[in-house]
Amino acid sequence: MMGEVYKPGEDSYLLQRYVEKLVGGTVLDMGTGSGIQAVSA
């Protein structure tokens, strides 16, 4: 199943940097693929 997980691309990291500036509390990463947003939160 790991081969079918979305590999984070440039868009994932751009979103990560934006969310870090915007969010100061709890984050729910639901159904986004690799989970990079939850890991970075």
PDBQT receptor file of N, H, CA, C and O in Angstrom, charges set to zero:
ATOM      1  N   MET A   1       0.813  -1.191   0.000  1.00  0.00    +0.000 N 
ATOM      2  CA  MET A   1       0.000   0.000   0.000  1.00  0.00    +0.000 C 
ATOM      3  C   MET A   1       0.861   1.262   0.000  1.00  0.00    +0.000 C 
ATOM      4  O   MET A   1       0.418   2.300  -0.493  1.00  0.00    +0.000 OA
ATOM      5  N   MET A   2       2.070   1.199   0.536  1.00  0.00    +0.000 N 
ATOM      6  H   MET A   2       2.429   0.356   0.936  1.00  0.00    +0.000 HD
ATOM      7  CA  MET A   2       2.913   2.383   0.620  1.00  0.00    +0.000 C 
ATOM      8  C   MET A   2       3.228   2.967  -0.757  1.00  0.00    +0.000 C 
ATOM      9  O   MET A   2       3.428   4.176  -0.874  1.00  0.00    +0.000 OA
ATOM     10  N   GLY A   3       3.274   2.151  -1.783  1.00  0.00    +0.000 N 
ATOM     11  H   GLY A   3       3.111   1.169  -1.687  1.00  0.00    +0.000 HD
ATOM     12  CA  GLY A   3       3.551   2.647  -3.120  1.00  0.00    +0.000 C 
ATOM     13  C   GLY A   3       2.440   3.515  -3.675  1.00  0.00    +0.000 C 
ATOM     14  O   GLY A   3       2.657   4.262  -4.629  1.00  0.00    +0.000 OA
ATOM     15  N   GLU A   4       1.255   3.429  -3.095  1.00  0.00    +0.000 N 
ATOM     16  H   GLU A   4       1.078   2.822  -2.320  1.00  0.00    +0.000 HD
ATOM     17  CA  GLU A   4       0.111   4.190  -3.570  1.00  0.00    +0.000 C 
ATOM     18  C   GLU A   4      -0.101   5.495  -2.806  1.00  0.00    +0.000 C 
ATOM     19  O   GLU A   4      -1.058   6.220  -3.079  1.00  0.00    +0.000 OA
ATOM     20  N   VAL A   5       0.768   5.798  -1.869  1.00  0.00    +0.000 N 
ATOM     21  H   VAL A   5       1.546   5.209  -1.648  1.00  0.00    +0.000 HD
ATOM     22  CA  VAL A   5       0.645   7.031  -1.094  1.00  0.00    +0.000 C 
ATOM     23  C   VAL A   5       1.214   8.179  -1.911  1.00  0.00    +0.000 C 
ATOM     24  O   VAL A   5       2.265   8.046  -2.538  1.00  0.00    +0.000 OA
ATOM     25  N   TYR A   6       0.512   9.311  -1.900  1.00  0.00    +0.000 N 
ATOM     26  H   TYR A   6      -0.342   9.419  -1.391  1.00  0.00    +0.000 HD
ATOM     27  CA  TYR A   6       0.952  10.491  -2.638  1.00  0.00    +0.000 C 
ATOM     28  C   TYR A   6       2.317  10.946  -2.140  1.00  0.00    +0.000 C 
ATOM     29  O   TYR A   6       2.493  11.204  -0.949  1.00  0.00    +0.000 OA
ATOM     30  N   LYS A   7       3.261  11.042  -3.031  1.00  0.00    +0.000 N 
ATOM     31  H   LYS A   7       3.118  10.832  -3.998  1.00  0.00    +0.000 HD
ATOM     32  CA  LYS A   7       4.600  11.517  -2.674  1.00  0.00    +0.000 C 
ATOM     33  C   LYS A   7       4.559  13.044  -2.615  1.00  0.00    +0.000 C 
ATOM     34  O   LYS A   7       4.171  13.689  -3.589  1.00  0.00    +0.000 OA
ATOM     35  N   PRO A   8       4.957  13.628  -1.480  1.00  0.00    +0.000 N 
ATOM     36  CA  PRO A   8       4.905  15.083  -1.356  1.00  0.00    +0.000 C 
ATOM     37  C   PRO A   8       5.710  15.772  -2.456  1.00  0.00    +0.000 C 
ATOM     38  O   PRO A   8       6.847  15.400  -2.749  1.00  0.00    +0.000 OA
ATOM     39  N   GLY A   9       5.094  16.772  -3.046  1.00  0.00    +0.000 N 
ATOM     40  H   GLY A   9       4.171  17.074  -2.809  1.00  0.00    +0.000 HD
ATOM     41  CA  GLY A   9       5.761  17.556  -4.076  1.00  0.00    +0.000 C 
ATOM     42  C   GLY A   9       5.934  18.989  -3.617  1.00  0.00    +0.000 C 
ATOM     43  O   GLY A   9       5.718  19.310  -2.448  1.00  0.00    +0.000 OA
ATOM     44  N   GLU A  10       6.323  19.842  -4.538  1.00  0.00    +0.000 N 
ATOM     45  H   GLU A  10       6.498  19.581  -5.487  1.00  0.00    +0.000 HD
ATOM     46  CA  GLU A  10       6.554  21.249  -4.212  1.00  0.00    +0.000 C 
ATOM     47  C   GLU A  10       5.304  21.899  -3.625  1.00  0.00    +0.000 C 
ATOM     48  O   GLU A  10       5.394  22.714  -2.707  1.00  0.00    +0.000 OA
ATOM     49  N   ASP A  11       4.131  21.534  -4.163  1.00  0.00    +0.000 N 
ATOM     50  H   ASP A  11       4.058  20.872  -4.909  1.00  0.00    +0.000 HD
ATOM     51  CA  ASP A  11       2.886  22.113  -3.652  1.00  0.00    +0.000 C 
ATOM     52  C   ASP A  11       2.648  21.756  -2.186  1.00  0.00    +0.000 C 
ATOM     53  O   ASP A  11       2.117  22.566  -1.427  1.00  0.00    +0.000 OA
ATOM     54  N   SER A  12       3.037  20.557  -1.791  1.00  0.00    +0.000 N 
ATOM     55  H   SER A  12       3.468  19.898  -2.407  1.00  0.00    +0.000 HD
ATOM     56  CA  SER A  12       2.878  20.134  -0.394  1.00  0.00    +0.000 C 
ATOM     57  C   SER A  12       3.718  20.999   0.537  1.00  0.00    +0.000 C 
ATOM     58  O   SER A  12       3.262  21.400   1.608  1.00  0.00    +0.000 OA
ATOM     59  N   TYR A  13       4.941  21.279   0.120  1.00  0.00    +0.000 N 
ATOM     60  H   TYR A  13       5.311  20.953  -0.750  1.00  0.00    +0.000 HD
ATOM     61  CA  TYR A  13       5.835  22.078   0.958  1.00  0.00    +0.000 C 
ATOM     62  C   TYR A  13       5.435  23.551   0.977  1.00  0.00    +0.000 C 
ATOM     63  O   TYR A  13       5.616  24.227   1.989  1.00  0.00    +0.000 OA
ATOM     64  N   LEU A  14       4.895  24.053  -0.130  1.00  0.00    +0.000 N 
ATOM     65  H   LEU A  14       4.748  23.504  -0.953  1.00  0.00    +0.000 HD
ATOM     66  CA  LEU A  14       4.385  25.426  -0.151  1.00  0.00    +0.000 C 
ATOM     67  C   LEU A  14       3.211  25.569   0.808  1.00  0.00    +0.000 C 
ATOM     68  O   LEU A  14       3.131  26.539   1.562  1.00  0.00    +0.000 OA
ATOM     69  N   LEU A  15       2.297  24.595   0.777  1.00  0.00    +0.000 N 
ATOM     70  H   LEU A  15       2.362  23.807   0.164  1.00  0.00    +0.000 HD
ATOM     71  CA  LEU A  15       1.159  24.607   1.698  1.00  0.00    +0.000 C 
ATOM     72  C   LEU A  15       1.640  24.501   3.136  1.00  0.00    +0.000 C 
ATOM     73  O   LEU A  15       1.103  25.171   4.019  1.00  0.00    +0.000 OA
ATOM     74  N   GLN A  16       2.635  23.677   3.381  1.00  0.00    +0.000 N 
ATOM     75  H   GLN A  16       3.071  23.133   2.664  1.00  0.00    +0.000 HD
ATOM     76  CA  GLN A  16       3.189  23.508   4.725  1.00  0.00    +0.000 C 
ATOM     77  C   GLN A  16       3.692  24.841   5.277  1.00  0.00    +0.000 C 
ATOM     78  O   GLN A  16       3.388  25.196   6.416  1.00  0.00    +0.000 OA
ATOM     79  N   ARG A  17       4.448  25.569   4.484  1.00  0.00    +0.000 N 
ATOM     80  H   ARG A  17       4.694  25.281   3.559  1.00  0.00    +0.000 HD
ATOM     81  CA  ARG A  17       4.992  26.860   4.947  1.00  0.00    +0.000 C 
ATOM     82  C   ARG A  17       3.881  27.875   5.194  1.00  0.00    +0.000 C 
ATOM     83  O   ARG A  17       3.953  28.657   6.142  1.00  0.00    +0.000 OA
ATOM     84  N   TYR A  18       2.854  27.866   4.347  1.00  0.00    +0.000 N 
ATOM     85  H   TYR A  18       2.795  27.231   3.577  1.00  0.00    +0.000 HD
ATOM     86  CA  TYR A  18       1.731  28.792   4.515  1.00  0.00    +0.000 C 
ATOM     87  C   TYR A  18       0.949  28.475   5.786  1.00  0.00    +0.000 C 
ATOM     88  O   TYR A  18       0.605  29.376   6.552  1.00  0.00    +0.000 OA
ATOM     89  N   VAL A  19       0.670  27.196   6.006  1.00  0.00    +0.000 N 
ATOM     90  H   VAL A  19       0.949  26.464   5.384  1.00  0.00    +0.000 HD
ATOM     91  CA  VAL A  19      -0.096  26.771   7.181  1.00  0.00    +0.000 C 
ATOM     92  C   VAL A  19       0.674  27.074   8.464  1.00  0.00    +0.000 C 
ATOM     93  O   VAL A  19       0.070  27.466   9.462  1.00  0.00    +0.000 OA
ATOM     94  N   GLU A  20       1.986  26.903   8.456  1.00  0.00    +0.000 N 
ATOM     95  H   GLU A  20       2.477  26.585   7.645  1.00  0.00    +0.000 HD
ATOM     96  CA  GLU A  20       2.795  27.204   9.645  1.00  0.00    +0.000 C 
ATOM     97  C   GLU A  20       2.633  28.660  10.072  1.00  0.00    +0.000 C 
ATOM     98  O   GLU A  20       2.617  28.956  11.266  1.00  0.00    +0.000 OA
ATOM     99  N   LYS A  21       2.514  29.563   9.114  1.00  0.00    +0.000 N 
ATOM    100  H   LYS A  21       2.527  29.322   8.144  1.00  0.00    +0.000 HD
ATOM    101  CA  LYS A  21       2.341  30.986   9.417  1.00  0.00    +0.000 C 
ATOM    102  C   LYS A  21       0.922  31.295   9.871  1.00  0.00    +0.000 C 
ATOM    103  O   LYS A  21       0.708  32.212  10.663  1.00  0.00    +0.000 OA
ATOM    104  N   LEU A  22      -0.043  30.538   9.377  1.00  0.00    +0.000 N 
ATOM    105  H   LEU A  22       0.131  29.793   8.733  1.00  0.00    +0.000 HD
ATOM    106  CA  LEU A  22      -1.456  30.825   9.590  1.00  0.00    +0.000 C 
ATOM    107  C   LEU A  22      -2.027  30.204  10.858  1.00  0.00    +0.000 C 
ATOM    108  O   LEU A  22      -2.832  30.827  11.550  1.00  0.00    +0.000 OA
ATOM    109  N   VAL A  23      -1.613  28.982  11.162  1.00  0.00    +0.000 N 
ATOM    110  H   VAL A  23      -0.959  28.476  10.600  1.00  0.00    +0.000 HD
ATOM    111  CA  VAL A  23      -2.229  28.212  12.241  1.00  0.00    +0.000 C 
ATOM    112  C   VAL A  23      -1.369  28.262  13.497  1.00  0.00    +0.000 C 
ATOM    113  O   VAL A  23      -0.148  28.112  13.439  1.00  0.00    +0.000 OA
ATOM    114  N   GLY A  24      -2.027  28.475  14.630  1.00  0.00    +0.000 N 
ATOM    115  H   GLY A  24      -3.019  28.597  14.677  1.00  0.00    +0.000 HD
ATOM    116  CA  GLY A  24      -1.306  28.485  15.890  1.00  0.00    +0.000 C 
ATOM    117  C   GLY A  24      -1.841  27.458  16.861  1.00  0.00    +0.000 C 
ATOM    118  O   GLY A  24      -1.449  27.451  18.028  1.00  0.00    +0.000 OA
ATOM    119  N   GLY A  25      -2.729  26.587  16.407  1.00  0.00    +0.000 N 
ATOM    120  H   GLY A  25      -3.047  26.592  15.459  1.00  0.00    +0.000 HD
ATOM    121  CA  GLY A  25      -3.343  25.619  17.306  1.00  0.00    +0.000 C 
ATOM    122  C   GLY A  25      -3.359  24.226  16.724  1.00  0.00    +0.000 C 
ATOM    123  O   GLY A  25      -2.339  23.741  16.234  1.00  0.00    +0.000 OA
ATOM    124  N   THR A  26      -4.497  23.587  16.774  1.00  0.00    +0.000 N 
ATOM    125  H   THR A  26      -5.326  23.981  17.172  1.00  0.00    +0.000 HD
ATOM    126  CA  THR A  26      -4.673  22.209  16.334  1.00  0.00    +0.000 C 
ATOM    127  C   THR A  26      -4.952  22.142  14.834  1.00  0.00    +0.000 C 
ATOM    128  O   THR A  26      -5.645  22.996  14.282  1.00  0.00    +0.000 OA
ATOM    129  N   VAL A  27      -4.402  21.114  14.184  1.00  0.00    +0.000 N 
ATOM    130  H   VAL A  27      -3.839  20.420  14.632  1.00  0.00    +0.000 HD
ATOM    131  CA  VAL A  27      -4.595  20.907  12.755  1.00  0.00    +0.000 C 
ATOM    132  C   VAL A  27      -5.113  19.497  12.520  1.00  0.00    +0.000 C 
ATOM    133  O   VAL A  27      -4.624  18.548  13.133  1.00  0.00    +0.000 OA
ATOM    134  N   LEU A  28      -6.103  19.348  11.635  1.00  0.00    +0.000 N 
ATOM    135  H   LEU A  28      -6.500  20.119  11.137  1.00  0.00    +0.000 HD
ATOM    136  CA  LEU A  28      -6.612  18.036  11.245  1.00  0.00    +0.000 C 
ATOM    137  C   LEU A  28      -6.249  17.816   9.781  1.00  0.00    +0.000 C 
ATOM    138  O   LEU A  28      -6.737  18.528   8.903  1.00  0.00    +0.000 OA
ATOM    139  N   ASP A  29      -5.401  16.838   9.519  1.00  0.00    +0.000 N 
ATOM    140  H   ASP A  29      -5.004  16.259  10.232  1.00  0.00    +0.000 HD
ATOM    141  CA  ASP A  29      -4.975  16.488   8.163  1.00  0.00    +0.000 C 
ATOM    142  C   ASP A  29      -5.765  15.252   7.758  1.00  0.00    +0.000 C 
ATOM    143  O   ASP A  29      -5.367  14.130   8.068  1.00  0.00    +0.000 OA
ATOM    144  N   MET A  30      -6.880  15.452   7.068  1.00  0.00    +0.000 N 
ATOM    145  H   MET A  30      -7.203  16.364   6.816  1.00  0.00    +0.000 HD
ATOM    146  CA  MET A  30      -7.800  14.351   6.789  1.00  0.00    +0.000 C 
ATOM    147  C   MET A  30      -7.866  14.065   5.288  1.00  0.00    +0.000 C 
ATOM    148  O   MET A  30      -8.326  14.896   4.505  1.00  0.00    +0.000 OA
ATOM    149  N   GLY A  31      -7.407  12.897   4.911  1.00  0.00    +0.000 N 
ATOM    150  H   GLY A  31      -7.033  12.223   5.548  1.00  0.00    +0.000 HD
ATOM    151  CA  GLY A  31      -7.520  12.463   3.524  1.00  0.00    +0.000 C 
ATOM    152  C   GLY A  31      -6.639  13.232   2.551  1.00  0.00    +0.000 C 
ATOM    153  O   GLY A  31      -7.015  13.419   1.394  1.00  0.00    +0.000 OA
ATOM    154  N   THR A  32      -5.473  13.679   3.002  1.00  0.00    +0.000 N 
ATOM    155  H   THR A  32      -5.167  13.527   3.942  1.00  0.00    +0.000 HD
ATOM    156  CA  THR A  32      -4.628  14.476   2.121  1.00  0.00    +0.000 C 
ATOM    157  C   THR A  32      -3.499  13.691   1.475  1.00  0.00    +0.000 C 
ATOM    158  O   THR A  32      -2.689  14.271   0.752  1.00  0.00    +0.000 OA
ATOM    159  N   GLY A  33      -3.426  12.407   1.711  1.00  0.00    +0.000 N 
ATOM    160  H   GLY A  33      -4.085  11.936   2.298  1.00  0.00    +0.000 HD
ATOM    161  CA  GLY A  33      -2.409  11.596   1.031  1.00  0.00    +0.000 C 
ATOM    162  C   GLY A  33      -1.279  11.157   1.929  1.00  0.00    +0.000 C 
ATOM    163  O   GLY A  33      -1.420  10.190   2.678  1.00  0.00    +0.000 OA
ATOM    164  N   SER A  34      -0.147  11.859   1.867  1.00  0.00    +0.000 N 
ATOM    165  H   SER A  34      -0.032  12.644   1.259  1.00  0.00    +0.000 HD
ATOM    166  CA  SER A  34       1.049  11.423   2.583  1.00  0.00    +0.000 C 
ATOM    167  C   SER A  34       1.046  11.795   4.051  1.00  0.00    +0.000 C 
ATOM    168  O   SER A  34       1.774  11.190   4.838  1.00  0.00    +0.000 OA
ATOM    169  N   GLY A  35       0.250  12.772   4.436  1.00  0.00    +0.000 N 
ATOM    170  H   GLY A  35      -0.341  13.264   3.797  1.00  0.00    +0.000 HD
ATOM    171  CA  GLY A  35       0.201  13.194   5.829  1.00  0.00    +0.000 C 
ATOM    172  C   GLY A  35       1.272  14.205   6.203  1.00  0.00    +0.000 C 
ATOM    173  O   GLY A  35       1.496  14.458   7.386  1.00  0.00    +0.000 OA
ATOM    174  N   ILE A  36       1.931  14.781   5.218  1.00  0.00    +0.000 N 
ATOM    175  H   ILE A  36       1.749  14.575   4.256  1.00  0.00    +0.000 HD
ATOM    176  CA  ILE A  36       3.018  15.719   5.502  1.00  0.00    +0.000 C 
ATOM    177  C   ILE A  36       2.523  16.928   6.281  1.00  0.00    +0.000 C 
ATOM    178  O   ILE A  36       3.259  17.476   7.101  1.00  0.00    +0.000 OA
ATOM    179  N   GLN A  37       1.297  17.347   6.041  1.00  0.00    +0.000 N 
ATOM    180  H   GLN A  37       0.699  16.901   5.376  1.00  0.00    +0.000 HD
ATOM    181  CA  GLN A  37       0.776  18.510   6.768  1.00  0.00    +0.000 C 
ATOM    182  C   GLN A  37       0.605  18.181   8.248  1.00  0.00    +0.000 C 
ATOM    183  O   GLN A  37       0.897  19.015   9.105  1.00  0.00    +0.000 OA
ATOM    184  N   ALA A  38       0.141  16.987   8.552  1.00  0.00    +0.000 N 
ATOM    185  H   ALA A  38      -0.096  16.309   7.856  1.00  0.00    +0.000 HD
ATOM    186  CA  ALA A  38      -0.019  16.581   9.954  1.00  0.00    +0.000 C 
ATOM    187  C   ALA A  38       1.335  16.404  10.626  1.00  0.00    +0.000 C 
ATOM    188  O   ALA A  38       1.500  16.772  11.789  1.00  0.00    +0.000 OA
ATOM    189  N   VAL A  39       2.292  15.853   9.918  1.00  0.00    +0.000 N 
ATOM    190  H   VAL A  39       2.157  15.554   8.973  1.00  0.00    +0.000 HD
ATOM    191  CA  VAL A  39       3.625  15.642  10.479  1.00  0.00    +0.000 C 
ATOM    192  C   VAL A  39       4.286  16.980  10.779  1.00  0.00    +0.000 C 
ATOM    193  O   VAL A  39       4.929  17.132  11.818  1.00  0.00    +0.000 OA
ATOM    194  N   SER A  40       4.138  17.939   9.895  1.00  0.00    +0.000 N 
ATOM    195  H   SER A  40       3.616  17.816   9.052  1.00  0.00    +0.000 HD
ATOM    196  CA  SER A  40       4.775  19.240  10.097  1.00  0.00    +0.000 C 
ATOM    197  C   SER A  40       4.041  20.097  11.113  1.00  0.00    +0.000 C 
ATOM    198  O   SER A  40       4.619  21.033  11.665  1.00  0.00    +0.000 OA
ATOM    199  N   ALA A  41       2.780  19.793  11.367  1.00  0.00    +0.000 N 
ATOM    200  H   ALA A  41       2.310  19.032  10.919  1.00  0.00    +0.000 HD
ATOM    201  CA  ALA A  41       2.008  20.563  12.364  1.00  0.00    +0.000 C 
ATOM    202  C   ALA A  41       2.475  20.172  13.729  1.00  0.00    +0.000 C 
ATOM    203  O   ALA A  41       1.971  20.689  14.726  1.00  0.00    +0.000 OA
TER     204      ALA A  41
